[in-house]
Amino acid sequence: MPNPKRRHSQQRGAKRRTHYKAEKVTLSKDSTTGETHVRHRAHVSEGKLYYKGKVVSEKA
C-alpha cells in the first residue's frame, strides 16, 4: 500500500475538512397524527410506529 513520503501540514488537512458541514434536519408534519418528525424516518406516536402516514408496526 502506498504511504506518504513526507508529513502533511495541519493546514492541508484543515483545508480538506472545511467542506464537512453540519446540515439542518428537515422536519415534516404527519398528516395522520399531526406530529412533527424528521423527514424520511419512521416515528412513534401513541405506541405505534408510523411511516408516510401509515401504521407500520403496532408495538414499537
PyMOL commands that set and color helices and strands:
alter all, ss='L'
color gray80, all
select helices_A, chain A and resi 10-17
alter helices_A, ss='H'
color red, helices_A
select strands_A, chain A and resi 27-29+36-38+43-45+48-51+54-57
alter strands_A, ss='S'
color yellow, strands_A
deselect
rebuild
show_as cartoon
